[in-house]
Amino acid sequence: MTRETAAELLQLRDTDFPFGMPHARDLLRIKLPDTLVDRLDDLAQQFGAAQYGRWDLLYPLAPNGVAFEIEHAVLLHTSKVMFLADGPNTLLWNPSDETTPKFDMLSDSETGLTVSLLCGGHSFLSDGKLLMVGGGGFSPGAATSNQAWKFDPDSKKWTQTAGLMSTRRWYPTAVTLGTEEGPAGHSGQVLIASGQDEEGAAAMELYSEVTDSFTPVTVTGPVTKDFQQLYPGLNLLPGGEVSYVPTGFGNCGSGSVYGLSDTAAYFTFTGAATGQWTEVGPPMNRTKGMSGLLLRRNPPFVRVIAVGGGAPGTSSTVQTLNPSTFSPAWDPSSSIPDGEARVNVATVLLPDGTVFVAGGTQTTTPASWIYDPDTAVTPWRQMDELNAPRHYHSCLLLLPNGKVMAAGGASAGGCTSSVENTIEVFSPPYLFNPDGTLATRPAIVSIDGKPLGDPAIGPTGHYGVHHGHNFVIGTPQADEVAKVVLVRPMAVTHQTDTEQRVLECDFVRTGDQEVTATAPDGGHSHAIAPRGYYMLFVLNSSGTPSMGRFVHLH
């Protein structure tokens, strides 16, 4: 290094980088020899966002300067994220501005909510409203935890359901079914399972959109499930069955979650409110893990996935199960390469079909990972580290811009309310060129000839897409489109989410600036894609997605 280069480096240290240069690219501000510049540029590409993605710490989760200790996060079809904490306040966050916080704190007098829904369960209804059941606060047995409420993202109002649940529920799971009721067949049902009441784990019941009330479910046959984990991992299978994985919550200790082993199973409805369980595989311990559903156009068409949780032997692994075979069995586990035990881990399905795995440790911020379930040899890719530990009470979800939001998280060693009251976002590698610059994204400019932003489209200004029907996507990059997907938005709490679905649509190029896609169908049940709102993405051959645009599938 020349004397002049050294002097310039020292000057920059004093003026611009008093704490050092955190990125290799910072060195490029110095007049270095061309060969060294090229070398540093190569290093920046090899270790930059194009390879590892990037976590960006945005700002405190603190509307009006007061920390909001969240336990629930929901992506609404208005493209805003709803946060819930203890108490009746509802917080809406606009993620479109990553520099200036845009919060809308709604009080009980503004929304109509009169109780705490903390520690309840939730899923979306066919009209885009959020159904939230049970809860009641930081301990079970609250007098109001047999209630259920619906949130309308357009009016920003909560309304209580006409009927009460049959029992109080604390830490329940709600999963929207593909079943349709009513003369027009446009309304559905939600299965409610588990949730501690004053006498233990509660039996299942069904919510009906038509009657706005609940009906207990009768389980027949020799197999019963008491869901001792609470917040059990439930997902709707394409055939209308409900898959159960023993993830969910175990206890408040930071150590052992042994003793909660259970056998995965699926529930088949045999009548309007009756059904039976069929167990799958040997008992497993995935308590404090997270489950999900992988759907594909080619075999295997459907897989259940379990990530982390349980004893040390499973808490750093992932397993999948193909329920479509004659004798379903769990595949051998795939180990997360860093070997870190992960409990209360987050799993987010990305538009390109991969699985983002992050958090799940209490005192460290280890690397995040992208898991490709369709790649057998090297399924894991290491990603950037979080800025804060995200485990119990943290919430991660996919945003319409293709990024992943992380917020909340308890203190180490137990089950405190969230203390990590910041918002950060992860930009996956698919958003970057090989040199680390932002990739050019394909764009969706119209749907069925109607330009985006047309307020006259649909009753709430959104685009209607019919099951099994074709719809035309206007895009200037029609010749580059390699994939069209619909992604159901997440509604997550306590590492439990029953909503995640990434559905790849058949499509053909039908013009210089358009492709025609076919919406998924499912026959009478629509269990592949229940009615409701989805984010529409088009992806190019590099896997770079467009901005997600909400459509209403009906």
FENRADA-V122082 format. One record per backbone hydrogen bond with DSSP energy under -1.0 kcal/mol. CO is the residue of the C=O (numbers start at 0). NH is the residue of the N-H. Records with the same first field share a line. If there is no record, write none. Layout:
BEGIN
CO->NH  NH
END
This chain:
BEGIN
1->5
2->6
3->7
4->8
5->9
6->10
7->11
8->12
9->13
10->14
11->15  16
16->19
22->25
23->26
24->27
25->28
26->29
29->31
32->36
33->37
34->38
35->39
36->40
37->41
38->42
39->43
40->44
41->45
42->46
47->50  51
48->52
51->383
53->426
55->424
58->422
59->61
60->67
61->64
62->65
67->69
71->83
72->491
73->81
75->78
79->75
80->92
81->73
82->90
83->70  71
89->105
90->82
91->103
92->80
101->93
103->91
105->89
106->110
107->111
110->157
116->119
117->136
118->170
120->132
122->130
124->127
128->124
129->150
130->122
131->148
132->120
141->144
143->146
144->168
145->164
146->133
147->160
148->131
149->158
150->129
151->155
156->151
158->149
168->134
169->195
170->230
172->192
174->190
180->186
186->180
187->208
188->176
189->206
190->174
191->204
192->172
194->201
196->199
199->196
203->216
204->191
205->214
206->189
207->211
211->162
212->207
214->205
217->274
226->229
229->248
232->244
234->242
236->239
240->236
241->266
242->234
243->264
244->232  246
245->285
247->287
261->283
263->279
264->243
265->277
266->241
267->275
272->217
273->269  270
274->219
275->267
277->265
283->261
285->288
286->309
287->343
289->306
291->304
293->302
300->295
302->293
303->320
304->291
305->318
306->289
310->313  314
313->316
314->341
315->335
316->307
317->333
318->305
319->330
320->303
321->324
333->317
335->338
341->308
345->357
347->355
349->352
353->349
354->370
355->347
356->368
357->345
359->342
367->382
368->356
369->380
370->354
371->374
378->371
380->369
383->367
389->359
390->393
391->409
394->406
396->404
398->401
399->547
402->398
403->425
404->396
405->423
406->394
408->418  419
418->420
419->407  421
420->60
422->57
423->405
424->55
425->403
426->53
427->430
428->431
430->438
432->435
436->432
444->451
445->473
446->449
449->446
450->453
453->456
462->551
464->553
465->468
468->518
470->516
471->447
472->514
473->444  445
474->477
476->479
482->538
483->504
484->536
485->502
486->534
489->74
491->72
492->495
495->492
500->487
502->485
505->517
507->515
510->513
512->474
513->509  510
514->472
515->507
516->470
531->552
533->550
534->486
535->548
536->484
537->545
538->481  482
539->542
543->539
548->535
550->533
551->464
552->531
END
